[in-house]
Amino acid sequence: MVVLALIGCASAAVLAYSFYRLHEFFYPVMIAPFFWGLMLGKVLSSGVTRCKCRNPLVAGCAGLLCGCVSYVAYLELENRAYRREVMDILEREGVPTTQRDRAYDRLLGIEPGQIRSFGELRRRAEIGITITDAPGGRARPTDQRISGVGMCVYWAIELLLIAGFAALLPAGAAKHPYCESCNRWYEEIESLGLPVARLPEARTAIDRRDAPGLAACITSSDDCGVLSLWGCSACRHADIRVHLEQITDTKHREKARKTLHDEMLTRTEAEPILQSLLPPGHPQRPDAPTSPRP
Ligand SMILES: [Zn+2]
């Protein structure tokens, strides 16, 4: 857990600083927080796998916390940039050093000694931002401007995107099947292709635990349909995960995967399926000789 916390804090800090620096040059609205959340979520997911965290709630809360910390750190960096900017202006206007802090607090509408962050956020919301696609970020009069409540909504949406991805991805990773007796994550033990037309039949065969029927569906190496079997690679008593999916090509030359069936079968239920689908000599086949454990 300490390792997961360290990974989370480090990636939250690195991403907050990176996006703060990026914002100085260019900041694609809504796309930046999307990638920010995605990257944080991916890093945390690998942390969850590495730390063998199997509690989706713990993984999700850790992600949520890291997402919030990362975004708050980013807002604070922006606050400090605003503070430096105003202090520079006060200096240029000849305000004496001893009075600059007081002048700045007055601008924020806070008493001396109070925490400035909220005052700065309020002030920055009043000023708002201009969303532009003009080169170099130079705003045009026709560009969309948001300020006040709109600015708070904008920040809230960004926070939601970042914290949402940062929470959901590791929570999903923690749900991955795990062999408690061997203390290791499940691995894919076999992947078989089948034609898309036979997918409904394969699904029914899994439902009926009909091993010969399922084997009969595997007729080609056509990759439109994929039946994958997951299990523990270190033992031969863990449950077996049966996953059936359809793969289609999208417009962007990518593959879209749609899960049609995903089920954990007990070892007893899975044995006829393993026997008929795995090639002879496969270590997970029920008739394979028991090899000494690694
Ligand atoms: Zn095992």
Residues whose N, C-alpha, C, O or C-beta is under 5 A from the ligand:
A	BS01	ZN	C179 C182 C232 A234 C235 A238
